[in-house]
């Protein structure tokens, strides 16, 4: 039987969402489990929405959690109170750890180090790293710098040290390639499971998103979830859409703007109108038309947008991965950050392989998209690649059973 108390430590919006899926499944295994959370980045709203109490105060720092992208982001976070916040979090962790229990770290090395520092048994769910960043099933990637993979693993020696402690009772990684890599390096037990693909089934709202014209090309637009970056990304995505409209004219192109609920729709509408899109009547402010294109903005039907669309134009992290995991191609463009920088975009293509096409400029997207969508063999390969790299639904339940066995 599992411990009676569990503290979940995570460090990011996406990590919080993954953690909540696992914790919800754990509650079904052990309804009396006393669960608390320590959200290292952001406000921890995902935990609070599921009645999981936070053990320390939260604060959103300037980088939004992307300090590894840019040293300037780290400097801004330090000026914004990072050191004081970290010290408060460490003290709160030690206070919670005075009782019996265990710690679940979800994210990268930071929550894993916190879990080790607690002095309690712990498990690590690694959401950030995959062996696919360095290799695929055929071997090492060709375009890597000479120093990449110097540690013989995507997980560095100090990360593997945390995984190899006696108090580390279980490790969960994203995919089977990474699982095999860690097992060969002596780390056990390791489970391959990725909760990112859970909860993406179609809902009743999906029918409202289906294009009225049967032969229309349907594209989901994914600008990311953080302001103000998402608003800047939207401008780039609209330019890409225009190139698609030109490439496919006179065929109808139907776009689904999947906008994060926390974002303000006003800048998205304004950008559409400035680009020449027209709202379909004053009473329907989220439906737009332009040339041979139609577009709907929605903040309520994210999973349905992914299910309905044939292809994505994306400048996002988790959303791009989830779309690819459904076996479909995504086209990405480098942005200005703090998340979707040229470096991030290139790393994402390594992680997701042929399922992502990185296009340098927006006006090239239309031709690139037509080339891929016309190639049946390539689409079939993309389908299998996405499912292999992201995994099948049901991962949260598998992780919960794994943790109940080992913690």
DARA-V846132 format. One record per run of one state. SS is the DSSP state (~ for helix, > for strand, _ for the rest). FROM is the first residue (numbers start at 1). TO is the last residue. If there is no record, write none. Layout:
BEGIN
ss=[SS & SS]
from=[FROM & FROM]
to=[TO & TO]
END
This chain:
BEGIN
ss=[_ & > & _ & ~ & _ & > & _ & > & _ & ~ & _ & > & _ & > & _ & ~ & _ & ~ & _ & ~ & _ & > & _ & ~ & _ & > & _ & ~ & _ & > & _ & > & _ & ~ & _ & > & _ & ~ & _ & > & _ & ~ & _ & ~ & _ & > & _ & ~ & _ & > & _ & ~ & _ & > & _ & > & _ & > & _ & ~ & _ & > & _ & ~ & _ & > & _ & ~ & > & _ & ~ & _ & ~ & _ & ~ & _]
from=[1 & 5 & 11 & 13 & 30 & 34 & 40 & 42 & 43 & 45 & 50 & 53 & 55 & 59 & 60 & 67 & 70 & 71 & 80 & 82 & 97 & 102 & 108 & 109 & 118 & 121 & 127 & 131 & 134 & 135 & 137 & 139 & 141 & 157 & 165 & 168 & 174 & 176 & 185 & 190 & 193 & 195 & 198 & 206 & 210 & 217 & 223 & 229 & 249 & 253 & 259 & 265 & 275 & 278 & 280 & 287 & 291 & 293 & 299 & 302 & 309 & 311 & 315 & 318 & 326 & 329 & 334 & 342 & 356 & 360 & 362 & 374 & 376 & 391 & 395 & 407]
to=[4 & 10 & 12 & 29 & 33 & 39 & 41 & 42 & 44 & 49 & 52 & 54 & 58 & 59 & 66 & 69 & 70 & 79 & 81 & 96 & 101 & 107 & 108 & 117 & 120 & 126 & 130 & 133 & 134 & 136 & 138 & 140 & 156 & 164 & 167 & 173 & 175 & 184 & 189 & 192 & 194 & 197 & 205 & 209 & 216 & 222 & 228 & 248 & 252 & 258 & 264 & 274 & 277 & 279 & 286 & 290 & 292 & 298 & 301 & 308 & 310 & 314 & 317 & 325 & 328 & 333 & 341 & 355 & 359 & 361 & 373 & 375 & 390 & 394 & 406 & 407]
END
